Amino acid sequence: MTAVVSLLLILSLPLLGVAVGGRSLEPYAEFPPTTRFVVHEPFSWSAFVGLAGLIALSAVPMLVRVFFPGRAGFKTSRDSFRSGDGLCVSFPWWGWVGLGWIVCAWILAWNRFEWLRPLQALTFTPLWLGYIVVVNALTFRRTGRCMMLYRPFYFASLFPLSAGFWWLFEYLNRYVQNWFYVGGGSMGPWEYVMQATIPFATVLPAVLSTAELLSAYPRLSSGLGDFIKLDLANQRSFSWALLLIGCGGLFGIGLWPNYLFPLVWVAPLSLITALQGIRGETTIFSGVRHGDWRVLWQAGLAALLSGFFWELWNVRSLAHWEYAIPFVHRFQLFEMPALGYAGYMPFGLECLAVADAFSASKFSGGIEYYRAGEAGTDFAQRNPTVADR
């Protein structure tokens, strides 16, 4: 029910915003999307500094807690300081195959061999398949287990789920046009769907596999198991307010895309969380009531790390994307403006929320996360979102 209502709101509210703004809906129906019709505002130092300040205000307290867990003004549990050497089994043979695969795919993606010309635009996906395999191999080396081997049906289900999940962001991008694709040549609608869906299918497996790997290194989230507690007195009223904010954000990006474009990465998460709260369900944020921010931090960090490789491998691929970010488009690392990387953090939470929602509906059986020294500890034992069900 939550997924259906969220989907309907995500699809309808931006369109409603465009209609209320008196603009034609025709450009938003173009497929494949090639026309750039949103006029973006030029760079602004005041906007850049203001947004950078908001990002710092959100991230610095957690970074201080991670790097100085005993000096941030909060009590620290003994678990936060455990080194956690893990099992440290041998790096599996299939991990070495994955590394070799990445090297070969990287060479093919960044060169223009004449014999590869018919397939040159398709070289991005093999890089990500190799990345997913290698990350799972690193987790296996650390804990003796990994999602790919010990939750194979769940792992496989992430690929089609991921394709649909990212298509929603492609839809929202129609209203803000913060990224656009070049180098893919001229394609018809069905060819575009096929070529786009395949790489879209690697997003969730990559982010969640990376989050599983990060969870095997407790020092990376040291101190966040006993951090700030956010236990709201009236959870249901807060959920309704959050729902209004999410709906307003989606409606607003259709009206004012230059000013509300960051809400593309926040509003869907607000909707999912709000609807779960209204229905009395647990959410990915349930752990913060007890001061446990580890799962959220790992998911956000996993998306940021994955994002680094997305941008790195994208920059010299034939078929790639470029950005047009209003007010803050400067200081690019690869194609992405510096402040744009902050969007990967809430995106990681959305990946976790979607995976959790389908886990709750028994779509796949759940995610396993492992802490070093606790190989085999199920995600449900350390994430109240699942454990409370």
Secondary structure, DSSP 8 states (H G I E B T S, - for coil): -HHHHHHHHHHHHHHHHHHHTT--SGGGG-SS------------HHHHHHHHHHHHHHHHHHHHHHHSTTSSSS---GGGG-----------HHHHHHHHHHHHHHHHHHS--GGGGGGGGG-HHHHHHHHHHHHHHHHHHHHS--HHHHSHHHHHHHHHHHHHHHHHHHHHHHHH--EEEESS----HHHHHHHHHHHHTTHHHHHHHHHHHHHT-GGGGTTGGG------S-HHHHHHHHHHHHHHHHHHHHH-HHHHGGGGGTHHHHHHHHHHHHTT---TTGGGGGT--HHHHHHHHHHHHHHHHHHHHHTT-SSEEEE--TTT--SEETTEEGGGGGGHHHHHHHHHHHHHHHHHTTSS-------TT-TT--HHHH-HHHHT-
